[in-house]
Amino acid sequence: MSILSFEELSLKDDYALSPTQSQDSDTDSESDDNMKVNKEMTVAEVYTQACKLVGVVPVSYFIRNLGSPNMVLTHHGLGPLGCKALAIALVSDMHINTLELADNHIQAEGVKYLLELLRANFTIQHLNLSNNHLKSEGAEHVAKMLLDNISLKSIKLSGNGFTDDDAKHFADSLSANSRIKELDLSHNEFCEKGGEYLGQLMANNEGLEVLNLSWNHLRMKGAVAFSAGLKVNTMVKHLDLSWNGFGNEGALAMGEALKYNNSLVHLNFNNNCITNEGVSMLCRGLEYNDTLRVLLLAYNSLTVEGALALVNMLKNTPKTALEEINICNVLVNENFVNLLEIACLEHPGLDVQYEGVGGFMAKKPPKRVDPMKVIQDYLDSRKLRLWDFFRNIDKDGTMRVPVTDFRKAVQHSTIPLSRYQIEELIQRLDHDGTGIVDYRGLADTRKQMMRDHRQQLKKVESRQRKEKQKSDRILKTFQSAVEAVTPRSSIIISPGGAKEESSGPQPFSATPLSSWHHIMSDRSRYSVTNLSNEHVHLPMPGGTSPYRPTSSSMRSYSQPNLLADSLHSAPDQGVFSDPDMNHSELSPTANSLTRSRPALHAEQPKSNAKTKKVKKRKPKKRLEKVSKYPRHSLK
């Protein structure tokens, strides 16, 4: 067991003495004298003396397991003072590798002591501080710890009440620390703003391989911003995003990220409020991903349609690396099982977990056709009137006939009505039960049909408008997230870039929600360098060779009076100039090409202006005379 001298302790003691210790300062001075006398002590003795100093009860488990590489001290109720005594004892312990301190209520004050410990101890590589009520103040101390420490490889911070503003501390510290390989931030309170900071963390960190963000609130903007950071990340292999409420918008953004990310191997997307539409959007990105092996989609709002979308993607994507898909809460049908067998022939190691066979396709019940509309369409197709159809039974033309006669007339006609539709029609036309059918209500069918049609159109337009607003909102969020994680002067060069050029990924076309994808693809096609290769060939006067301007700014034609000035400014503007060409060759009268209207800024002589005015006035007077004396003008 290692030996430690109290004079070697370098922890800063900012802790104020407890009331019992302040009342007996003489006892503290005596204990200090005793420590000076005992120059060298074991780690167990140091821990015992430190517990006496801070006024806590020693943990016997810690004393019994000294020298073990894994120190598990969960649920021991250490508190800040117990954590301080533990830090004093572990300053020079070179055996410990993993320190488990979950659920000890150490708070932010205890993190300060651990910070001092990790500055002196370089053997601790794994630290668990979950469920310790660290809050925002503790998040700042943890961020400092991550910046200063060079030995930690994994840290667990689950259930510490971190908020959106705290996510910025982790994004800043981990952007400069590439030694942390595993980070657990589950069961916290990160929302939309926190998702934006975590997206920056994903874009800037170059060492993180395992990230757990389950049981947070990364919805809408947070989900889209995080996916934008994942798009350019090249290190994360295991990602847990379960219980976050990504929704279909987040599934759309995640599918876009998976098209370019080539490092992710395991994705946990359980319970994220994803429907069949969201799974279809996710499959659009999985078609171009060749690294993801495990996809967990359990406990989402999926039915047979979503399951069929997944298995069809597997069947049509021979390069996919998926080995496990979990949709354990979905009942599938025989069609899914048959398609899965075909997909397993192409991918022998594939394992799809589903609840069982017995599901059915969710279809809307067929809409019942209005019998009044059937009669109206029948009459319109034959160009008949109502009275023409019922005149054999309605001799008086009152448009009121007995029920029995009306039923017989409709049954013996060629109108495609069933027995149930006929009875429904009679009930509507004889709603009082008088036994007389008033078929004047059929005359109003066309008006009602037009009103229903207009109402249906309004509903469709309203739904399309809402979808467009949602698409625009997602587009703005994604663009702002991309700008936040990417320098403005550079284009995102993601590992999937070459993949896009070779395979030519198609844009999402499932719903109008995905129409914004076109903006983010093929930027280089419209670059300025490609447009600069287009030249405008103009013939030169005097049989000279045509010039070819090198800049797109020379496509506009110059005024004739400015040509002389352009010869002097040609070297600056990149205009072709010929030393043998004189000014007379470029004059307006020498060449038909340059003969055009005079320059706008050229001064015109006053006499010409007057003659023009006179010419304009004479025709007006003549027109007035002609209109005044039409007979004399004809002579």
SULBELNOR-V865575 format. One record per helix or strand. SS is the DSSP state (a for helix, b for strand). FROM is the first residue (numbers start at 0). TO is the last residue. If there is no record, write none. Layout:
{{SS:FROM:TO} {SS:FROM:TO}}
//
This chain:
{{b:2:4} {a:5:7} {a:18:22} {a:24:36} {b:39:41} {a:42:53} {a:59:63} {b:69:71} {a:78:88} {b:97:99} {a:106:119} {b:125:127} {a:134:147} {b:153:155} {a:163:174} {b:181:183} {a:191:203} {b:209:211} {a:220:230} {b:237:239} {a:246:257} {b:265:267} {a:275:285} {b:293:295} {a:303:315} {b:323:331} {a:333:345} {b:350:356} {a:370:381} {a:385:389} {b:399:401} {a:402:411} {a:418:428} {b:435:437} {a:438:484} {a:496:502} {a:511:519} {a:523:525} {a:527:530} {a:540:542} {a:551:554} {a:559:567} {a:569:572} {a:583:585} {a:605:627} {a:629:633}}
//
